[in-house]
């Protein structure tokens, strides 16, 4: 019986020790789960921060790209306008030159006609003068 009496307090001690160990095990598991959760939250927070930074960088790059495209379009437009102005200026000069050439041609033609008319009048006058002279002189 003594053995049973000695066993009961030992059994109670073992039971108490087992309960303490289970409580400690539960506390360790809880601490591990909390640490895991905190680590997971830190990872998610880091990922969210990286994602936000990536999005911000993407937005900045997109804005810069849009600005470059706008500048390129403006440059292209200015270049095209300069080309059109240059072509218009050349066309205006060609028209002006053509007008001047036509005026010069008309002046040359007028001068030629006047010279032809003067020559014809001189010939006609010479013929008339010869004819008068022939009429004044008796026939031989």
Buried (B, 14 or more C-beta within 10 A) or exposed (E): EEEEEEEEEEEEEEEEEEEEEEEEEEEEEEEEEEEEEEEEEEEEEEEEEEEEEEEEEEEEEEEEEEEEEEEEEEEEEEEEEEEEEEEEEEEEEEEEEEEEEEEEEEEEEEEEEEEEEEEEEEEEEEEEEEEEEEEEEEEE
